[in-house]
Amino acid sequence: MSISRDVLAAVNELGFSLTPKPEVDIPMLPRDITELDDEGLMDLFVQFTQWNDHLAGAQAIAIINEREAQRNLDNAEAKAMLKHWTGAKGDRVALVKAQIADSQDIQDLQHELDVKYAFRKLIETRTLNVERDSQLVSRELTRRTSDGGGMRARTRRFNT
């Protein structure tokens, strides 16, 4: 069983869970955010917040999985080094390291680590993008509310 599964099981036992994947896809920002009405803007903010919460959990799992893959590779390399070690010094160390790196088992573990790293980087990038978009929507919400109560209040002022 992987570390992330063990951790998720322990967290679930405590009554916590990661935020589930939202039912809608990650929203796209409109070209002109000021054209959204207040309800549309708030709905967009809620969607970004849900995705940000979900991706934060996914990013944590990706980090845990990458660390586990690194540990597996480090352990396999250490075991192989002990197995091939003859006590010689100098060039022999470099030769043993090269033989270990050439091992299919080590290459498979290195590939697994590379995949976990790439996955984490993609999740990290997606999380940052959603967070940045969420902040933009938040700034627009703040601008509207600090401007006298939002668009409805402005409309009422001009119509009275």
C-alpha positions in Angstrom: 0.0 0.0 0.0 1.3 3.5 -0.8 2.0 6.2 1.8 -0.7 8.5 0.3 -3.3 5.7 0.6 -2.2 5.1 4.2 -2.4 8.8 5.0 -5.8 9.2 3.3 -7.2 6.3 5.3 -5.8 7.8 8.6 -7.3 11.2 7.7 -10.6 9.6 6.8 -10.7 7.9 10.2 -10.4 11.3 11.8 -13.4 12.4 9.9 -11.6 14.5 7.3 -11.5 14.1 3.6 -10.0 15.8 0.6 -12.3 18.1 -1.3 -13.9 16.0 -4.1 -13.5 16.9 -7.7 -16.1 19.6 -8.6 -18.9 18.6 -10.9 -18.0 21.3 -13.4 -14.8 21.7 -15.4 -12.3 24.3 -14.4 -14.0 27.5 -15.5 -12.4 29.9 -18.1 -12.1 33.5 -17.2 -14.2 35.7 -19.5 -12.2 38.1 -21.7 -13.9 41.0 -19.8 -14.8 40.1 -16.3 -16.6 43.3 -15.7 -19.3 42.1 -18.1 -20.4 39.4 -15.6 -23.3 40.3 -13.4 -22.9 39.9 -9.6 -24.4 36.4 -9.5 -22.3 35.2 -12.4 -19.2 36.7 -10.8 -19.9 35.0 -7.5 -20.7 31.7 -9.1 -17.3 31.9 -11.0 -15.6 32.7 -7.7 -17.2 29.7 -6.0 -16.2 27.4 -8.9 -12.6 28.6 -8.7 -12.6 28.1 -4.9 -13.9 24.5 -5.2 -11.3 23.7 -7.8 -8.5 25.3 -5.8 -9.5 23.3 -2.7 -9.6 20.1 -4.8 -6.3 20.7 -6.5 -4.6 21.6 -3.2 -5.4 18.0 -2.0 -4.3 16.5 -5.3 -1.0 18.5 -5.1 -0.4 17.2 -1.5 -0.9 13.6 -2.7 1.4 14.2 -5.7 4.1 15.5 -3.4 3.7 12.5 -1.1 3.9 10.1 -4.1 7.0 11.8 -5.5 8.7 11.6 -2.2 7.9 7.9 -1.9 9.2 7.2 -5.4 12.4 9.1 -4.5 12.8 7.0 -1.4 12.2 3.8 -3.3 14.9 4.7 -5.8 17.4 5.8 -3.1 16.8 2.5 -1.2 17.3 0.4 -4.4 20.5 2.2 -5.3 21.8 1.8 -1.7 21.0 -2.0 -1.8 22.6 -2.4 -5.2 25.7 -0.5 -4.0 26.1 -2.8 -1.0 25.6 -5.8 -3.2 28.2 -4.8 -5.7 30.7 -3.2 -3.3 34.0 -4.9 -3.0 35.8 -2.4 -0.9 37.8 -1.0 -3.8 38.4 2.7 -4.0 38.7 5.3 -6.8 37.5 4.3 -10.3 35.8 1.2 -8.9 33.2 3.4 -7.2 32.3 5.1 -10.4 32.1 1.8 -12.2 29.8 0.3 -9.6 27.5 3.4 -9.8 27.4 3.1 -13.6 26.5 -0.6 -13.3 23.7 0.2 -10.9 22.4 3.0 -13.1 22.4 0.6 -16.0 20.2 -1.9 -14.1 16.7 -2.2 -15.5 15.2 -2.2 -12.0 16.9 1.1 -11.2 15.9 2.6 -14.6 12.3 1.5 -13.9 12.4 3.2 -10.5 14.0 6.3 -12.0 11.2 6.4 -14.6 8.5 6.1 -11.9 10.1 9.0 -10.1 10.2 11.1 -13.2 6.5 10.4 -13.9 5.6 11.3 -10.3 7.7 14.5 -10.6 6.1 15.5 -13.9 2.6 14.8 -12.5 3.4 17.0 -9.4 4.6 19.8 -11.6 1.5 19.7 -13.8 -0.8 19.7 -10.7 1.3 22.5 -9.2 1.0 24.5 -12.4 -2.8 23.9 -12.6 -3.2 24.9 -8.9 -1.3 28.1 -9.4 -3.4 29.0 -12.5 -6.7 28.4 -10.7 -5.4 30.3 -7.7 -4.4 33.3 -9.9 -7.7 33.3 -11.7 -9.6 33.1 -8.4 -7.6 36.1 -7.1 -8.6 38.1 -10.2 -12.3 37.3 -9.6 -11.8 38.1 -5.9 -10.3 41.5 -6.8 -13.3 42.2 -9.1 -15.7 41.3 -6.3 -13.8 43.5 -3.9 -13.9 46.4 -6.4 -17.7 46.1 -6.8 -18.4 45.8 -3.1 -16.1 48.7 -2.2 -17.8 50.8 -4.9 -21.0 51.2 -2.9 -22.5 47.8 -2.7 -22.0 46.3 -6.1 -23.8 46.7 -9.5 -27.3 46.4 -8.0 -26.6 49.3 -5.7 -25.2 51.4 -8.5 -28.2 50.6 -10.7 -30.6 51.6 -7.9 -28.7 54.9 -7.4 -29.0 55.8 -11.0 -32.7 54.8 -11.3 -33.9 56.8 -8.2 
